[in-house]
């Protein structure tokens, strides 16, 4: 089984924006993410699941 080490940290929109592969700056990406989450109407648990799926490589992992 492949092991992945995730360190405990806080995550904000700037941190998420740094992972977005798009040709714009961090401020622009952060603004787009902020508007997306504000308009999506998603519950916080759904947003957190989506962010983890987005940022953590596919495979087996234990929390």
PDB file of N, CA, C, O and CB in Angstrom:
ATOM      1  N   UNK A   1       0.844  -1.175   0.000  1.00  0.00           N
ATOM      2  CA  UNK A   1       0.000   0.000   0.000  1.00  0.00           C
ATOM      3  C   UNK A   1       0.889   1.239   0.000  1.00  0.00           C
ATOM      4  O   UNK A   1       1.844   1.325   0.772  1.00  0.00           O
ATOM      5  CB  UNK A   1      -0.960  -0.002   1.218  1.00  0.00           C
ATOM      6  N   UNK A   2       0.573   2.192  -0.866  1.00  0.00           N
ATOM      7  CA  UNK A   2       1.314   3.437  -0.958  1.00  0.00           C
ATOM      8  C   UNK A   2       0.929   4.328   0.221  1.00  0.00           C
ATOM      9  O   UNK A   2      -0.255   4.521   0.498  1.00  0.00           O
ATOM     10  CB  UNK A   2       1.040   4.151  -2.313  1.00  0.00           C
ATOM     11  N   UNK A   3       1.934   4.871   0.915  1.00  0.00           N
ATOM     12  CA  UNK A   3       1.665   5.731   2.056  1.00  0.00           C
ATOM     13  C   UNK A   3       1.776   7.187   1.650  1.00  0.00           C
ATOM     14  O   UNK A   3       2.634   7.565   0.852  1.00  0.00           O
ATOM     15  CB  UNK A   3       2.623   5.422   3.207  1.00  0.00           C
ATOM     16  N   UNK A   4       0.899   7.992   2.210  1.00  0.00           N
ATOM     17  CA  UNK A   4       0.902   9.417   1.959  1.00  0.00           C
ATOM     18  C   UNK A   4       0.869  10.123   3.296  1.00  0.00           C
ATOM     19  O   UNK A   4       0.005   9.851   4.129  1.00  0.00           O
ATOM     20  CB  UNK A   4      -0.291   9.843   1.065  1.00  0.00           C
ATOM     21  N   UNK A   5       1.786  11.006   3.496  1.00  0.00           N
ATOM     22  CA  UNK A   5       1.841  11.751   4.743  1.00  0.00           C
ATOM     23  C   UNK A   5       1.238  13.126   4.522  1.00  0.00           C
ATOM     24  O   UNK A   5       1.699  13.885   3.670  1.00  0.00           O
ATOM     25  CB  UNK A   5       3.294  11.863   5.265  1.00  0.00           C
ATOM     26  N   UNK A   6       0.216  13.442   5.283  1.00  0.00           N
ATOM     27  CA  UNK A   6      -0.410  14.756   5.227  1.00  0.00           C
ATOM     28  C   UNK A   6      -0.215  15.402   6.585  1.00  0.00           C
ATOM     29  O   UNK A   6      -0.601  14.841   7.611  1.00  0.00           O
ATOM     30  CB  UNK A   6      -1.933  14.665   4.846  1.00  0.00           C
ATOM     31  N   UNK A   7       0.374  16.562   6.589  1.00  0.00           N
ATOM     32  CA  UNK A   7       0.605  17.257   7.843  1.00  0.00           C
ATOM     33  C   UNK A   7      -0.619  18.073   8.219  1.00  0.00           C
ATOM     34  O   UNK A   7      -1.321  18.606   7.360  1.00  0.00           O
ATOM     35  CB  UNK A   7       1.841  18.154   7.747  1.00  0.00           C
ATOM     36  N   UNK A   8      -0.859  18.159   9.517  1.00  0.00           N
ATOM     37  CA  UNK A   8      -1.967  18.958  10.019  1.00  0.00           C
ATOM     38  C   UNK A   8      -1.692  20.414   9.711  1.00  0.00           C
ATOM     39  O   UNK A   8      -0.622  20.929  10.035  1.00  0.00           O
ATOM     40  CB  UNK A   8      -2.176  18.742  11.540  1.00  0.00           C
ATOM     41  N   UNK A   9      -2.650  21.079   9.088  1.00  0.00           N
ATOM     42  CA  UNK A   9      -2.479  22.485   8.751  1.00  0.00           C
ATOM     43  C   UNK A   9      -3.841  23.110   8.533  1.00  0.00           C
ATOM     44  O   UNK A   9      -4.847  22.419   8.368  1.00  0.00           O
ATOM     45  CB  UNK A   9      -1.590  22.656   7.498  1.00  0.00           C
ATOM     46  N   UNK A  10      -3.850  24.408   8.538  1.00  0.00           N
ATOM     47  CA  UNK A  10      -5.082  25.091   8.175  1.00  0.00           C
ATOM     48  C   UNK A  10      -5.018  25.350   6.676  1.00  0.00           C
ATOM     49  O   UNK A  10      -3.933  25.473   6.108  1.00  0.00           O
ATOM     50  CB  UNK A  10      -5.275  26.428   8.991  1.00  0.00           C
ATOM     51  N   UNK A  11      -6.147  25.432   6.055  1.00  0.00           N
ATOM     52  CA  UNK A  11      -6.190  25.634   4.618  1.00  0.00           C
ATOM     53  C   UNK A  11      -7.171  26.754   4.331  1.00  0.00           C
ATOM     54  O   UNK A  11      -8.295  26.749   4.833  1.00  0.00           O
ATOM     55  CB  UNK A  11      -6.588  24.329   3.869  1.00  0.00           C
ATOM     56  N   UNK A  12      -6.753  27.698   3.538  1.00  0.00           N
ATOM     57  CA  UNK A  12      -7.630  28.791   3.158  1.00  0.00           C
ATOM     58  C   UNK A  12      -7.676  28.882   1.637  1.00  0.00           C
ATOM     59  O   UNK A  12      -7.059  28.077   0.940  1.00  0.00           O
ATOM     60  CB  UNK A  12      -7.155  30.129   3.781  1.00  0.00           C
ATOM     61  N   UNK A  13      -8.405  29.859   1.133  1.00  0.00           N
ATOM     62  CA  UNK A  13      -8.554  29.961  -0.312  1.00  0.00           C
ATOM     63  C   UNK A  13      -7.222  30.205  -1.026  1.00  0.00           C
ATOM     64  O   UNK A  13      -7.033  29.753  -2.156  1.00  0.00           O
ATOM     65  CB  UNK A  13      -9.520  31.071  -0.647  1.00  0.00           C
ATOM     66  N   UNK A  14      -6.310  30.909  -0.378  1.00  0.00           N
ATOM     67  CA  UNK A  14      -4.992  31.131  -1.004  1.00  0.00           C
ATOM     68  C   UNK A  14      -4.251  29.809  -1.173  1.00  0.00           C
ATOM     69  O   UNK A  14      -3.604  29.582  -2.195  1.00  0.00           O
ATOM     70  CB  UNK A  14      -4.140  32.111  -0.159  1.00  0.00           C
ATOM     71  N   UNK A  15      -4.347  28.935  -0.166  1.00  0.00           N
ATOM     72  CA  UNK A  15      -3.702  27.625  -0.258  1.00  0.00           C
ATOM     73  C   UNK A  15      -4.303  26.784  -1.365  1.00  0.00           C
ATOM     74  O   UNK A  15      -3.585  26.118  -2.112  1.00  0.00           O
ATOM     75  CB  UNK A  15      -3.812  26.889   1.062  1.00  0.00           C
ATOM     76  N   UNK A  16      -5.624  26.816  -1.469  1.00  0.00           N
ATOM     77  CA  UNK A  16      -6.292  26.068  -2.539  1.00  0.00           C
ATOM     78  C   UNK A  16      -5.933  26.675  -3.888  1.00  0.00           C
ATOM     79  O   UNK A  16      -5.687  25.951  -4.853  1.00  0.00           O
ATOM     80  CB  UNK A  16      -7.831  26.064  -2.337  1.00  0.00           C
ATOM     81  N   UNK A  17      -5.902  28.005  -3.957  1.00  0.00           N
ATOM     82  CA  UNK A  17      -5.605  28.693  -5.223  1.00  0.00           C
ATOM     83  C   UNK A  17      -4.232  28.309  -5.755  1.00  0.00           C
ATOM     84  O   UNK A  17      -4.034  28.252  -6.968  1.00  0.00           O
ATOM     85  CB  UNK A  17      -5.683  30.213  -5.038  1.00  0.00           C
ATOM     86  N   UNK A  18      -3.287  28.045  -4.867  1.00  0.00           N
ATOM     87  CA  UNK A  18      -1.937  27.672  -5.308  1.00  0.00           C
ATOM     88  C   UNK A  18      -1.925  26.320  -6.035  1.00  0.00           C
ATOM     89  O   UNK A  18      -0.999  26.031  -6.794  1.00  0.00           O
ATOM     90  CB  UNK A  18      -0.988  27.622  -4.104  1.00  0.00           C
ATOM     91  N   UNK A  19      -2.949  25.498  -5.803  1.00  0.00           N
ATOM     92  CA  UNK A  19      -2.987  24.181  -6.449  1.00  0.00           C
ATOM     93  C   UNK A  19      -3.715  24.204  -7.789  1.00  0.00           C
ATOM     94  O   UNK A  19      -3.663  23.232  -8.542  1.00  0.00           O
ATOM     95  CB  UNK A  19      -3.652  23.175  -5.531  1.00  0.00           C
ATOM     96  N   UNK A  20      -4.389  25.303  -8.086  1.00  0.00           N
ATOM     97  CA  UNK A  20      -5.159  25.408  -9.326  1.00  0.00           C
ATOM     98  C   UNK A  20      -4.214  25.662 -10.492  1.00  0.00           C
ATOM     99  O   UNK A  20      -3.419  26.601 -10.474  1.00  0.00           O
ATOM    100  CB  UNK A  20      -6.219  26.536  -9.228  1.00  0.00           C
ATOM    101  N   UNK A  21      -4.316  24.811 -11.500  1.00  0.00           N
ATOM    102  CA  UNK A  21      -3.478  24.972 -12.685  1.00  0.00           C
ATOM    103  C   UNK A  21      -4.219  25.847 -13.685  1.00  0.00           C
ATOM    104  O   UNK A  21      -4.992  25.362 -14.511  1.00  0.00           O
ATOM    105  CB  UNK A  21      -3.113  23.591 -13.315  1.00  0.00           C
ATOM    106  N   UNK A  22      -3.970  27.116 -13.592  1.00  0.00           N
ATOM    107  CA  UNK A  22      -4.611  28.085 -14.467  1.00  0.00           C
ATOM    108  C   UNK A  22      -3.635  29.236 -14.626  1.00  0.00           C
ATOM    109  O   UNK A  22      -2.877  29.518 -13.697  1.00  0.00           O
ATOM    110  CB  UNK A  22      -6.001  28.571 -13.897  1.00  0.00           C
ATOM    111  N   UNK A  23      -3.624  29.897 -15.743  1.00  0.00           N
ATOM    112  CA  UNK A  23      -2.622  30.895 -16.046  1.00  0.00           C
ATOM    113  C   UNK A  23      -2.751  32.233 -15.343  1.00  0.00           C
ATOM    114  O   UNK A  23      -2.079  33.186 -15.736  1.00  0.00           O
ATOM    115  CB  UNK A  23      -2.629  31.126 -17.455  1.00  0.00           C
ATOM    116  N   UNK A  24      -3.587  32.345 -14.317  1.00  0.00           N
ATOM    117  CA  UNK A  24      -3.772  33.622 -13.647  1.00  0.00           C
ATOM    118  C   UNK A  24      -3.015  33.658 -12.328  1.00  0.00           C
ATOM    119  O   UNK A  24      -2.482  32.639 -11.889  1.00  0.00           O
ATOM    120  CB  UNK A  24      -5.254  33.892 -13.412  1.00  0.00           C
ATOM    121  N   UNK A  25      -2.965  34.825 -11.695  1.00  0.00           N
ATOM    122  CA  UNK A  25      -2.273  34.985 -10.420  1.00  0.00           C
ATOM    123  C   UNK A  25      -3.083  34.426  -9.256  1.00  0.00           C
ATOM    124  O   UNK A  25      -4.254  34.079  -9.411  1.00  0.00           O
ATOM    125  CB  UNK A  25      -1.966  36.450 -10.176  1.00  0.00           C
ATOM    126  N   UNK A  26      -2.447  34.342  -8.085  1.00  0.00           N
ATOM    127  CA  UNK A  26      -3.086  33.795  -6.883  1.00  0.00           C
ATOM    128  C   UNK A  26      -4.328  34.607  -6.510  1.00  0.00           C
ATOM    129  O   UNK A  26      -5.357  34.027  -6.165  1.00  0.00           O
ATOM    130  CB  UNK A  26      -2.091  33.776  -5.703  1.00  0.00           C
ATOM    131  N   UNK A  27      -4.247  35.943  -6.575  1.00  0.00           N
ATOM    132  CA  UNK A  27      -5.390  36.779  -6.199  1.00  0.00           C
ATOM    133  C   UNK A  27      -6.592  36.510  -7.101  1.00  0.00           C
ATOM    134  O   UNK A  27      -7.726  36.445  -6.627  1.00  0.00           O
ATOM    135  CB  UNK A  27      -5.007  38.263  -6.263  1.00  0.00           C
ATOM    136  N   UNK A  28      -6.345  36.355  -8.384  1.00  0.00           N
ATOM    137  CA  UNK A  28      -7.420  36.063  -9.328  1.00  0.00           C
ATOM    138  C   UNK A  28      -8.038  34.695  -9.056  1.00  0.00           C
ATOM    139  O   UNK A  28      -9.260  34.547  -9.054  1.00  0.00           O
ATOM    140  CB  UNK A  28      -6.898  36.127 -10.763  1.00  0.00           C
ATOM    141  N   UNK A  29      -7.186  33.696  -8.828  1.00  0.00           N
ATOM    142  CA  UNK A  29      -7.679  32.339  -8.532  1.00  0.00           C
ATOM    143  C   UNK A  29      -8.482  32.329  -7.238  1.00  0.00           C
ATOM    144  O   UNK A  29      -9.538  31.702  -7.162  1.00  0.00           O
ATOM    145  CB  UNK A  29      -6.504  31.340  -8.433  1.00  0.00           C
ATOM    146  N   UNK A  30      -7.971  33.036  -6.203  1.00  0.00           N
ATOM    147  CA  UNK A  30      -8.664  33.097  -4.920  1.00  0.00           C
ATOM    148  C   UNK A  30     -10.043  33.734  -5.090  1.00  0.00           C
ATOM    149  O   UNK A  30     -11.017  33.255  -4.510  1.00  0.00           O
ATOM    150  CB  UNK A  30      -7.830  33.887  -3.891  1.00  0.00           C
ATOM    151  N   UNK A  31     -10.136  34.806  -5.876  1.00  0.00           N
ATOM    152  CA  UNK A  31     -11.417  35.451  -6.135  1.00  0.00           C
ATOM    153  C   UNK A  31     -12.397  34.528  -6.843  1.00  0.00           C
ATOM    154  O   UNK A  31     -13.582  34.490  -6.509  1.00  0.00           O
ATOM    155  CB  UNK A  31     -11.209  36.697  -6.957  1.00  0.00           C
ATOM    156  N   UNK A  32     -11.895  33.785  -7.820  1.00  0.00           N
ATOM    157  CA  UNK A  32     -12.760  32.838  -8.553  1.00  0.00           C
ATOM    158  C   UNK A  32     -13.270  31.737  -7.629  1.00  0.00           C
ATOM    159  O   UNK A  32     -14.442  31.364  -7.683  1.00  0.00           O
ATOM    160  CB  UNK A  32     -11.996  32.212  -9.741  1.00  0.00           C
ATOM    161  N   UNK A  33     -12.373  31.217  -6.774  1.00  0.00           N
ATOM    162  CA  UNK A  33     -12.785  30.175  -5.824  1.00  0.00           C
ATOM    163  C   UNK A  33     -13.808  30.717  -4.831  1.00  0.00           C
ATOM    164  O   UNK A  33     -14.791  30.045  -4.518  1.00  0.00           O
ATOM    165  CB  UNK A  33     -11.563  29.618  -5.069  1.00  0.00           C
ATOM    166  N   UNK A  34     -13.576  31.927  -4.339  1.00  0.00           N
ATOM    167  CA  UNK A  34     -14.498  32.543  -3.372  1.00  0.00           C
ATOM    168  C   UNK A  34     -15.889  32.690  -3.989  1.00  0.00           C
ATOM    169  O   UNK A  34     -16.889  32.365  -3.350  1.00  0.00           O
ATOM    170  CB  UNK A  34     -13.966  33.928  -2.908  1.00  0.00           C
ATOM    171  N   UNK A  35     -15.954  33.174  -5.219  1.00  0.00           N
ATOM    172  CA  UNK A  35     -17.250  33.316  -5.898  1.00  0.00           C
ATOM    173  C   UNK A  35     -17.896  31.954  -6.142  1.00  0.00           C
ATOM    174  O   UNK A  35     -19.106  31.800  -5.974  1.00  0.00           O
ATOM    175  CB  UNK A  35     -17.079  34.061  -7.235  1.00  0.00           C
ATOM    176  N   UNK A  36     -17.090  30.968  -6.537  1.00  0.00           N
ATOM    177  CA  UNK A  36     -17.627  29.630  -6.785  1.00  0.00           C
ATOM    178  C   UNK A  36     -18.275  29.056  -5.530  1.00  0.00           C
ATOM    179  O   UNK A  36     -19.413  28.590  -5.571  1.00  0.00           O
ATOM    180  CB  UNK A  36     -16.519  28.694  -7.278  1.00  0.00           C
ATOM    181  N   UNK A  37     -17.536  29.091  -4.399  1.00  0.00           N
ATOM    182  CA  UNK A  37     -18.075  28.518  -3.168  1.00  0.00           C
ATOM    183  C   UNK A  37     -19.273  29.313  -2.662  1.00  0.00           C
ATOM    184  O   UNK A  37     -20.217  28.725  -2.134  1.00  0.00           O
ATOM    185  CB  UNK A  37     -16.994  28.463  -2.093  1.00  0.00           C
ATOM    186  N   UNK A  38     -19.255  30.633  -2.812  1.00  0.00           N
ATOM    187  CA  UNK A  38     -20.374  31.470  -2.352  1.00  0.00           C
ATOM    188  C   UNK A  38     -21.644  31.199  -3.157  1.00  0.00           C
ATOM    189  O   UNK A  38     -22.743  31.189  -2.602  1.00  0.00           O
ATOM    190  CB  UNK A  38     -20.003  32.956  -2.451  1.00  0.00           C
ATOM    191  N   UNK A  39     -21.496  30.984  -4.442  1.00  0.00           N
ATOM    192  CA  UNK A  39     -22.657  30.794  -5.316  1.00  0.00           C
ATOM    193  C   UNK A  39     -23.111  29.346  -5.426  1.00  0.00           C
ATOM    194  O   UNK A  39     -24.214  29.078  -5.903  1.00  0.00           O
ATOM    195  CB  UNK A  39     -22.346  31.312  -6.683  1.00  0.00           C
ATOM    196  N   UNK A  40     -22.278  28.416  -4.992  1.00  0.00           N
ATOM    197  CA  UNK A  40     -22.583  27.001  -5.214  1.00  0.00           C
ATOM    198  C   UNK A  40     -23.731  26.500  -4.348  1.00  0.00           C
ATOM    199  O   UNK A  40     -24.455  25.588  -4.747  1.00  0.00           O
ATOM    200  CB  UNK A  40     -21.356  26.166  -4.952  1.00  0.00           C
ATOM    201  N   UNK A  41     -23.905  27.088  -3.161  1.00  0.00           N
ATOM    202  CA  UNK A  41     -24.937  26.613  -2.254  1.00  0.00           C
ATOM    203  C   UNK A  41     -24.601  25.267  -1.628  1.00  0.00           C
ATOM    204  O   UNK A  41     -25.466  24.626  -1.031  1.00  0.00           O
ATOM    205  CB  UNK A  41     -26.243  26.518  -2.980  1.00  0.00           C
ATOM    206  N   UNK A  42     -23.341  24.831  -1.762  1.00  0.00           N
ATOM    207  CA  UNK A  42     -22.918  23.538  -1.220  1.00  0.00           C
ATOM    208  C   UNK A  42     -22.767  23.615   0.291  1.00  0.00           C
ATOM    209  O   UNK A  42     -22.417  24.659   0.843  1.00  0.00           O
ATOM    210  CB  UNK A  42     -21.596  23.087  -1.862  1.00  0.00           C
ATOM    211  N   UNK A  43     -23.034  22.502   0.945  1.00  0.00           N
ATOM    212  CA  UNK A  43     -22.810  22.396   2.380  1.00  0.00           C
ATOM    213  C   UNK A  43     -21.308  22.268   2.639  1.00  0.00           C
ATOM    214  O   UNK A  43     -20.560  21.802   1.780  1.00  0.00           O
ATOM    215  CB  UNK A  43     -23.587  21.183   2.979  1.00  0.00           C
ATOM    216  N   UNK A  44     -20.875  22.687   3.833  1.00  0.00           N
ATOM    217  CA  UNK A  44     -19.458  22.679   4.177  1.00  0.00           C
ATOM    218  C   UNK A  44     -18.845  21.289   4.072  1.00  0.00           C
ATOM    219  O   UNK A  44     -17.710  21.158   3.615  1.00  0.00           O
ATOM    220  CB  UNK A  44     -19.265  23.216   5.575  1.00  0.00           C
ATOM    221  N   UNK A  45     -19.571  20.239   4.487  1.00  0.00           N
ATOM    222  CA  UNK A  45     -19.004  18.887   4.402  1.00  0.00           C
ATOM    223  C   UNK A  45     -18.803  18.455   2.948  1.00  0.00           C
ATOM    224  O   UNK A  45     -17.849  17.736   2.649  1.00  0.00           O
ATOM    225  CB  UNK A  45     -19.916  17.882   5.123  1.00  0.00           C
ATOM    226  N   UNK A  46     -19.669  18.876   2.058  1.00  0.00           N
ATOM    227  CA  UNK A  46     -19.492  18.556   0.636  1.00  0.00           C
ATOM    228  C   UNK A  46     -18.308  19.311   0.042  1.00  0.00           C
ATOM    229  O   UNK A  46     -17.563  18.771  -0.776  1.00  0.00           O
ATOM    230  CB  UNK A  46     -20.767  18.887  -0.148  1.00  0.00           C
ATOM    231  N   UNK A  47     -18.142  20.562   0.462  1.00  0.00           N
ATOM    232  CA  UNK A  47     -17.005  21.354  -0.014  1.00  0.00           C
ATOM    233  C   UNK A  47     -15.702  20.725   0.462  1.00  0.00           C
ATOM    234  O   UNK A  47     -14.753  20.610  -0.314  1.00  0.00           O
ATOM    235  CB  UNK A  47     -17.108  22.819   0.478  1.00  0.00           C
ATOM    236  N   UNK A  48     -15.643  20.314   1.735  1.00  0.00           N
ATOM    237  CA  UNK A  48     -14.405  19.734   2.259  1.00  0.00           C
ATOM    238  C   UNK A  48     -14.069  18.426   1.556  1.00  0.00           C
ATOM    239  O   UNK A  48     -12.899  18.160   1.282  1.00  0.00           O
ATOM    240  CB  UNK A  48     -14.520  19.502   3.767  1.00  0.00           C
ATOM    241  N   UNK A  49     -15.067  17.610   1.260  1.00  0.00           N
ATOM    242  CA  UNK A  49     -14.836  16.361   0.524  1.00  0.00           C
ATOM    243  C   UNK A  49     -14.292  16.657  -0.871  1.00  0.00           C
ATOM    244  O   UNK A  49     -13.371  15.986  -1.338  1.00  0.00           O
ATOM    245  CB  UNK A  49     -16.140  15.538   0.425  1.00  0.00           C
ATOM    246  N   UNK A  50     -14.859  17.654  -1.531  1.00  0.00           N
ATOM    247  CA  UNK A  50     -14.412  18.015  -2.867  1.00  0.00           C
ATOM    248  C   UNK A  50     -12.959  18.502  -2.829  1.00  0.00           C
ATOM    249  O   UNK A  50     -12.159  18.127  -3.686  1.00  0.00           O
ATOM    250  CB  UNK A  50     -15.330  19.098  -3.466  1.00  0.00           C
ATOM    251  N   UNK A  51     -12.618  19.333  -1.840  1.00  0.00           N
ATOM    252  CA  UNK A  51     -11.251  19.855  -1.737  1.00  0.00           C
ATOM    253  C   UNK A  51     -10.260  18.729  -1.475  1.00  0.00           C
ATOM    254  O   UNK A  51      -9.188  18.701  -2.081  1.00  0.00           O
ATOM    255  CB  UNK A  51     -11.158  20.910  -0.622  1.00  0.00           C
ATOM    256  N   UNK A  52     -10.597  17.799  -0.584  1.00  0.00           N
ATOM    257  CA  UNK A  52      -9.701  16.669  -0.310  1.00  0.00           C
ATOM    258  C   UNK A  52      -9.524  15.827  -1.566  1.00  0.00           C
ATOM    259  O   UNK A  52      -8.401  15.444  -1.895  1.00  0.00           O
ATOM    260  CB  UNK A  52     -10.249  15.797   0.847  1.00  0.00           C
ATOM    261  N   UNK A  53     -10.608  15.532  -2.273  1.00  0.00           N
ATOM    262  CA  UNK A  53     -10.511  14.756  -3.520  1.00  0.00           C
ATOM    263  C   UNK A  53      -9.637  15.467  -4.540  1.00  0.00           C
ATOM    264  O   UNK A  53      -8.916  14.820  -5.300  1.00  0.00           O
ATOM    265  CB  UNK A  53     -11.907  14.509  -4.113  1.00  0.00           C
ATOM    266  N   UNK A  54      -9.695  16.769  -4.561  1.00  0.00           N
ATOM    267  CA  UNK A  54      -8.968  17.591  -5.517  1.00  0.00           C
ATOM    268  C   UNK A  54      -7.477  17.618  -5.194  1.00  0.00           C
ATOM    269  O   UNK A  54      -6.641  17.589  -6.097  1.00  0.00           O
ATOM    270  CB  UNK A  54      -9.530  19.010  -5.533  1.00  0.00           C
ATOM    271  N   UNK A  55      -7.144  17.673  -3.893  1.00  0.00           N
ATOM    272  CA  UNK A  55      -5.761  17.901  -3.494  1.00  0.00           C
ATOM    273  C   UNK A  55      -4.987  16.641  -3.130  1.00  0.00           C
ATOM    274  O   UNK A  55      -3.756  16.659  -3.137  1.00  0.00           O
ATOM    275  CB  UNK A  55      -5.736  18.825  -2.344  1.00  0.00           C
ATOM    276  N   UNK A  56      -5.673  15.551  -2.814  1.00  0.00           N
ATOM    277  CA  UNK A  56      -5.002  14.324  -2.394  1.00  0.00           C
ATOM    278  C   UNK A  56      -4.984  13.347  -3.561  1.00  0.00           C
ATOM    279  O   UNK A  56      -6.023  13.106  -4.175  1.00  0.00           O
ATOM    280  CB  UNK A  56      -5.705  13.696  -1.155  1.00  0.00           C
ATOM    281  N   UNK A  57      -3.828  12.782  -3.878  1.00  0.00           N
ATOM    282  CA  UNK A  57      -3.751  11.832  -4.988  1.00  0.00           C
ATOM    283  C   UNK A  57      -4.663  10.625  -4.778  1.00  0.00           C
ATOM    284  O   UNK A  57      -4.962  10.238  -3.648  1.00  0.00           O
ATOM    285  CB  UNK A  57      -2.318  11.366  -5.174  1.00  0.00           C
ATOM    286  N   UNK A  58      -5.083  10.056  -5.867  1.00  0.00           N
ATOM    287  CA  UNK A  58      -5.950   8.879  -5.816  1.00  0.00           C
ATOM    288  C   UNK A  58      -5.223   7.705  -5.173  1.00  0.00           C
ATOM    289  O   UNK A  58      -4.008   7.566  -5.312  1.00  0.00           O
ATOM    290  CB  UNK A  58      -6.430   8.498  -7.226  1.00  0.00           C
ATOM    291  N   UNK A  59      -5.964   6.874  -4.479  1.00  0.00           N
ATOM    292  CA  UNK A  59      -5.369   5.694  -3.846  1.00  0.00           C
ATOM    293  C   UNK A  59      -5.908   5.498  -2.448  1.00  0.00           C
ATOM    294  O   UNK A  59      -6.847   6.176  -2.033  1.00  0.00           O
ATOM    295  CB  UNK A  59      -3.849   5.813  -3.804  1.00  0.00           C
ATOM    296  N   UNK A  60      -5.322   4.585  -1.737  1.00  0.00           N
ATOM    297  CA  UNK A  60      -5.750   4.307  -0.372  1.00  0.00           C
ATOM    298  C   UNK A  60      -5.058   5.249   0.599  1.00  0.00           C
ATOM    299  O   UNK A  60      -3.842   5.430   0.535  1.00  0.00           O
ATOM    300  CB  UNK A  60      -5.460   2.847   0.002  1.00  0.00           C
ATOM    301  N   UNK A  61      -5.829   5.848   1.496  1.00  0.00           N
ATOM    302  CA  UNK A  61      -5.246   6.710   2.510  1.00  0.00           C
ATOM    303  C   UNK A  61      -6.076   6.620   3.766  1.00  0.00           C
ATOM    304  O   UNK A  61      -7.276   6.350   3.719  1.00  0.00           O
ATOM    305  CB  UNK A  61      -5.151   8.166   2.019  1.00  0.00           C
ATOM    306  N   UNK A  62      -5.438   6.845   4.872  1.00  0.00           N
ATOM    307  CA  UNK A  62      -6.086   6.722   6.184  1.00  0.00           C
ATOM    308  C   UNK A  62      -6.015   8.067   6.876  1.00  0.00           C
ATOM    309  O   UNK A  62      -4.967   8.713   6.894  1.00  0.00           O
ATOM    310  CB  UNK A  62      -5.414   5.609   7.059  1.00  0.00           C
ATOM    311  N   UNK A  63      -7.129   8.485   7.442  1.00  0.00           N
ATOM    312  CA  UNK A  63      -7.178   9.751   8.188  1.00  0.00           C
ATOM    313  C   UNK A  63      -7.182   9.421   9.660  1.00  0.00           C
ATOM    314  O   UNK A  63      -7.220  10.325  10.495  1.00  0.00           O
ATOM    315  CB  UNK A  63      -8.432  10.608   7.802  1.00  0.00           C
TER     316      UNK A  63
END
